[in-house]
Structures are given as C-alpha cells and as structure tokens.
Amino acid sequence: MDSKTYWSQREAAQLRKNIIDELGYNKKIQGIYSYMMDNVQKEINGFYARYATKEGISLSEAKKRISQLDIDAYGRKAKRYVENKTFTREANEEMRLYNATMKINRLELLKANIGLELVDGFDELQKYFDTTLTDRSLSEFKRQAGILGESVLNNEKAAHSIVNASFRNAKFSDRIWMYQDMLKAELSSQLKIGLIQGRNPRQLARHISKVFGVSRNNAERLMQTELARVQTEAQKQSYERNGYDKYVFIAEPTACPVCQALDDKVFEVGKMMPGTNASPMHPNCRCSTAAYADREVLEARLAEIEAQEHKIQSKGIVKSGKDDTIKLKDIIIHRSVGAKARNYKVVDKTTGIEYEFAPGTHIQNAEVFAGKGTKHPLHDGVPEGLTEEYGGDVSKWQHVKGEGVLVGEDTEEEYPAEVHWFQEESVGKVKFKVKRWLDES
C-alpha cells in the first residue's frame, strides 16, 4: 500500500472515531442547555405565579418596586451559588456584574435570577469544553507518537497551552461567555415582548426554547471547530518535535470545495496555519494532516505500524468498574490490504437491510452485559439455540454491545450505530444486529 492510500485510510478511520465521540459531546452540551432552560423556565413560572392576576401581568406591573424580602432572597441565592460551586474566573466576573447592576424592580430581579442560572450553566459548559479539548489534545499527541515512532512524553502542559490559546482573536472561553451574553440579551428581549403582548408562560416558553436552541447550536459548532483546532496544533507540535519539516493536507471524504482543493498538497510545518492550509478551514471542518517524509523512510515506518497493529488481539477481557459487566478491548475491523480481512454482517431488524463495519475502524466500547461472567443470564433457550446452530459450550455464551461505523452493501455512506451480538470463545462472534442508530438518537 502506498503512503497516500495509507494516510487517507488511517485518517478516515480516525475521523469515524471522532464523529462517534462528537455525538457524545453534543449530547452532553444538549443536557447542559436543557437543565439551564428548565431552571430559567422555573424562574419565569415563579415570577408569573407571584405577580400575575387572572388578566396576566403588564409591563408596568413588572416594573414595580420589589420588597426588601425579595432582595434578601436573591442575595441568599447568589451567596449559595458562590459557596457551593467552584466557579471559573469568567463566571465569578459575571456574578459580580449581576449583583452590581440589579435594579430594584420585579422585572430586573427576574433577569438577575435568570442570570444566576445562566452563569451556572455556562460555567459548567466552559469546564466541559476545557476537559474535552484537553483530552483530544493528549489523545492526538499519543496517536502521533505511535505514528512517528517516538515515545509518549509528558504532554499535559503542552495540551493545556494549546486548549487556552487564542484562535482568530479569541479563546474558546471568550466565545462561550459571548454566547451567554447573546442568550441573556435575547431572553431579556423575549421577556419584555412577552409582557407587552400579554403572553402567558406557556406561550413564552415556546419562544424561549427557540432562543436556547440557537445558542446550543452555536456551542456544538464551537466544540467541533475547537476540537479540529487543538488536533491540528498537537499534530504541528508533534511534527516539530520529531524533525518533520513538511506535512500533507488530508481532506475528509465529504470535504467542501475549499478543502478538496487542498487535498494531498504538501506544506511547510513552520507555516502551518488553521484557516489557511490546515484544519479548521471553516466551522465544523474535520480535515486532517499527516507528516511528509522521504518515501522510503515513510514506507518503512508504515510497514512497521501495520505489523504492530496486526499483533493486537481483541480476545482479552478486563473487568470494568461495574461488577456485572466485562469491558472488552476495541475490536479491529482490518482493511483488506495488508491484513487478513475479517468483517461481520450486521442486520437492521427494522428494515432487514444488511450492513458491514467500515474497514479500518474499531468496534468501540464493547461490553458484555449478559451471559458468562455477568450477573445477568441469557434468556431461556437462547444459549441452547445458539449452541445448536453454531456449536460451542452452552454455559459460555455472552451477549455483547458496542459502537461502530457501518456501511451499506450498495453505498459508501457511513452510519454510526450501537450494535449487539452473541459470542462464545470457541465459535467467535455471531448474530450482529443494529440496536440503534447513534446519529438519530
């Protein structure tokens, strides 16, 4: 296999893994926003319950002065938030601003209470971004060390520096708190419009849900773009450490025309610049790079890497943190070139369509959840039926789940999915089926 084909396949496999990871990241972001929106809606509902009459509440009523009891209640809530949470520097600054600018009327008090919920939510969002981006940086350092043949160094300090670097005149944390300011301003506008138009809390909730949806989409886009940025910077530093002065741009399979025009072009590492000749070229960019070297040297290194990969055994089992599951190593789906190809038919029971795993990928997060080695036996008759059909020991069958990327027989489209199967040590893995499509969950 030539180096171009190898790098393309390797980065495509990494891209598929990243896509699965990013689905999980987006779920976490969605959870943070949902919790934040629920708390904001509770504040609004409480506001209406306290001040509204059967005719609703007017803007003039909302701007009436609040009592000292209301002011004291807000002060206690703000104090509790500060005492019970380890806020970031940015969050503490926002808290100070809310406390300093609170006007003494009902509407401004509502905005201040909503502000507390936003600070809490965006503080959690910033911390999650920091952890996730740091993990991606460290993972890429480790991956490049394996590719380039160098030992894994202590990269925590370098990763922290990469994550907190400015990109296009702003750090990721600056953008997160900019989204908070935008959300706060839009919520304030919706509250005022709602009061002027006499909207009830249910009507107002629909508008607020849309506002939160826009902000959440911004956060998801920022996460993907920042992941690409830190991955590129980790690649650049790895090339510099290991003496590579050139790299090749690798466009993702569904790349835009701008990125397609850069595919397979060689650039100097010293001039590597996201947005110019490296990912992210634009928001949501998932393109990558690879070290460029003398052909003979690189081909020798590729042969060494493939030889190491082929030795990896996926049969070993390690106990997970739970006492009723068994965590397995990632299961490699080898490419047909340079390795003994092994794939599995995976059936979507809903449609009857058969798929296979994308070559060059791994079945990740594999876990035995029933059968041998767990507290949960297989359903009556299942192990007997499997032994009758495939052989093996009735007592050794296991039910397993994992996540992988599937491809159709007549299409090259790729679909992340949770899959289930049965396995027995002397028989192997059988009866793969799609449990759910991850991009639709």
GIQUI-V887186 format. One record per residue. PHI is phi in degrees with one decimal (* if undefined). BURIAL is + if it has 9 or more other C-alpha atoms within 8 Angstrom, else -. Layout:
phi: <PHI | PHI>
burial: <BURIAL | BURIAL>
This chain:
phi: <* | -78.0 | -64.0 | -61.2 | -62.8 | -61.5 | -62.6 | -60.7 | -67.7 | -64.8 | -70.0 | -64.1 | -64.4 | -65.0 | -61.6 | -61.9 | -63.8 | -61.5 | -61.8 | -62.5 | -59.4 | -69.1 | -61.3 | -67.9 | -61.6 | -64.4 | -62.2 | -64.9 | -61.4 | -60.9 | -64.7 | -62.6 | -67.1 | -63.1 | -63.8 | -64.0 | -65.2 | -60.1 | -68.3 | -63.8 | -65.0 | -62.9 | -62.7 | -67.2 | -61.6 | -64.6 | -61.7 | -66.9 | -62.7 | -83.3 | -113.6 | -78.9 | -101.7 | -66.0 | -89.0 | 102.8 | -141.4 | -91.5 | -63.8 | -65.7 | -64.5 | -66.1 | -95.1 | -69.8 | -63.9 | -96.0 | -83.5 | -63.4 | -62.6 | -64.6 | -62.8 | -63.7 | -63.5 | -63.2 | -60.3 | -65.7 | -64.5 | -62.1 | -63.6 | -63.8 | -62.1 | -67.5 | -71.7 | -92.1 | -129.6 | -93.8 | -74.4 | -72.9 | -58.0 | -63.7 | -66.7 | -62.3 | -65.7 | -63.4 | -60.0 | -61.1 | -66.4 | -62.8 | -66.8 | -78.4 | -103.6 | -62.9 | -85.8 | -92.3 | -143.3 | -60.8 | -64.7 | -67.5 | -66.1 | -60.1 | -61.6 | -66.1 | -67.1 | -63.2 | -58.8 | -60.9 | -66.9 | -66.9 | -59.8 | -60.7 | -67.9 | -73.8 | -64.3 | -63.3 | -62.5 | -61.0 | -64.0 | -66.5 | -58.3 | -59.1 | -64.7 | -66.6 | -67.8 | -64.2 | -61.2 | -65.2 | -62.2 | -63.9 | -62.5 | -71.4 | -57.9 | -65.4 | -63.5 | -67.2 | -61.9 | -67.2 | -71.2 | -87.8 | 80.3 | -109.6 | -73.2 | -79.9 | -90.0 | -77.3 | -104.1 | -58.4 | -64.7 | -64.5 | -63.8 | -61.2 | -65.2 | -63.0 | -60.3 | -96.1 | -77.1 | -79.6 | -130.8 | 54.4 | 71.5 | -156.7 | -81.6 | -60.6 | -66.3 | -61.4 | -69.5 | -60.3 | -75.0 | -65.5 | -63.8 | -64.4 | -61.8 | -64.4 | -65.6 | -60.8 | -65.4 | -69.8 | -64.1 | -60.1 | -64.0 | -65.2 | -63.1 | -64.7 | -61.4 | -61.4 | -69.8 | -64.1 | -87.3 | 71.8 | -69.5 | -85.3 | -57.2 | -67.3 | -64.2 | -64.6 | -61.1 | -64.0 | -68.0 | -66.2 | -59.7 | -65.5 | -62.7 | -65.4 | -62.0 | -63.9 | -64.6 | -62.8 | -60.8 | -61.1 | -66.4 | -64.5 | -65.6 | -62.7 | -58.8 | -64.7 | -66.9 | -68.0 | -60.4 | -65.3 | -64.0 | -69.1 | -64.7 | -63.1 | -66.6 | -64.3 | -63.2 | -59.1 | -64.2 | -66.0 | -62.4 | -64.6 | -61.1 | -100.8 | 80.7 | -90.2 | -106.3 | -137.6 | -143.1 | -115.9 | -80.3 | -120.9 | -77.5 | -68.3 | -56.9 | -105.1 | -63.1 | -73.4 | -56.6 | -62.4 | -73.2 | -59.9 | -67.4 | -93.9 | -56.5 | 71.1 | -82.7 | -103.3 | -131.3 | -81.6 | -59.6 | -63.4 | -110.2 | -66.7 | -144.8 | -54.8 | 89.9 | -116.8 | -143.4 | -154.9 | -71.4 | -84.1 | -76.6 | -163.9 | -56.4 | 70.6 | -69.4 | -125.5 | -71.2 | -144.4 | -141.2 | -144.6 | -63.2 | -115.0 | -147.0 | -52.2 | -54.8 | -64.3 | -63.5 | -67.8 | -62.8 | -64.3 | -67.1 | -62.5 | -61.6 | -65.4 | -62.7 | -62.6 | -62.1 | -67.7 | -62.9 | -69.9 | -82.2 | -66.5 | -104.8 | -100.7 | -85.2 | -64.8 | -124.0 | -133.3 | -65.2 | -84.9 | -68.7 | -90.6 | -88.6 | -119.4 | -136.2 | -123.8 | -85.5 | -104.2 | -69.2 | -55.7 | -101.6 | -82.5 | -101.2 | -69.0 | -71.3 | -76.9 | -94.8 | 79.2 | -154.7 | -68.8 | -69.4 | -145.1 | -134.8 | -136.5 | -79.3 | -121.6 | -102.1 | -88.1 | -62.7 | -68.9 | -108.9 | 81.1 | -77.3 | -98.1 | -127.9 | -128.8 | -74.6 | -64.3 | -58.7 | 86.0 | -106.0 | -118.4 | -84.2 | -102.2 | 54.0 | -67.2 | -149.9 | -80.0 | -115.8 | -156.0 | 97.1 | -53.6 | 88.0 | -123.3 | -85.7 | -112.0 | -72.3 | -68.4 | -60.8 | -53.3 | 87.6 | -67.4 | -63.4 | -64.3 | -65.2 | -66.0 | -65.4 | -63.8 | -83.2 | -118.6 | 91.5 | 89.5 | -91.5 | -55.7 | -81.4 | -109.2 | -74.1 | -129.9 | -104.8 | -127.3 | -129.7 | -165.6 | -123.2 | -151.5 | -111.1 | -105.3 | -129.5 | -78.5 | -68.6 | -109.3 | -147.6 | -97.1 | -65.5 | -115.0 | -133.7 | -66.5 | -149.2 | -89.2 | -121.0 | -121.1 | -158.0 | -110.6 | -149.2 | -145.2 | -57.2 | -87.0 | -100.2 | 103.3 | -103.2 | -141.4 | 54.6 | -73.1 | -143.9 | -78.9 | -85.2 | -162.0 | -89.4 | -69.4 | -82.6 | -118.4 | -79.5>
burial: <- | - | + | - | - | + | + | + | + | + | + | + | + | + | + | + | + | - | - | + | - | + | + | - | - | + | - | - | + | + | - | + | + | - | + | + | + | - | + | + | + | - | + | + | + | - | + | + | - | - | + | + | - | - | - | + | + | + | + | - | - | + | + | - | - | + | - | - | - | - | + | - | - | + | - | - | - | + | - | - | + | + | - | - | - | - | + | - | - | + | + | + | - | + | + | - | - | + | - | - | - | + | - | + | + | + | - | + | + | + | + | + | + | + | + | + | + | + | + | + | + | + | + | + | + | + | - | - | + | + | - | - | + | + | - | + | + | + | - | + | + | + | - | + | + | + | + | - | - | - | - | - | - | - | + | - | - | - | + | + | - | + | + | - | - | - | - | - | - | - | + | + | - | - | + | + | + | - | + | + | - | - | + | + | - | + | + | + | - | + | + | + | - | + | + | + | - | + | + | - | + | - | - | + | + | - | + | + | + | - | + | + | - | - | + | + | - | + | + | + | + | + | + | + | + | + | + | + | + | + | + | + | + | + | + | + | - | + | + | + | - | - | - | + | + | + | + | + | + | + | + | + | - | - | + | - | - | - | + | + | - | + | + | + | - | + | + | + | + | - | - | + | - | + | + | - | + | + | + | + | + | - | + | + | + | + | + | + | + | + | + | + | + | - | - | - | - | + | + | - | + | + | - | - | + | + | - | - | - | - | - | - | - | + | - | - | - | - | + | - | - | - | - | + | + | + | + | + | + | + | + | + | + | + | + | - | - | - | - | - | + | - | + | - | + | + | + | + | - | - | - | - | - | + | + | + | + | + | + | + | + | + | + | + | + | + | + | + | + | + | + | + | - | + | - | - | - | + | - | - | - | - | + | - | - | + | + | - | - | - | - | + | - | + | - | + | + | + | + | + | + | + | + | + | + | + | + | + | - | - | - | - | - | + | + | + | + | + | + | + | + | + | + | + | - | - | + | - | + | - | - | + | + | + | + | - | + | + | - | - | ->
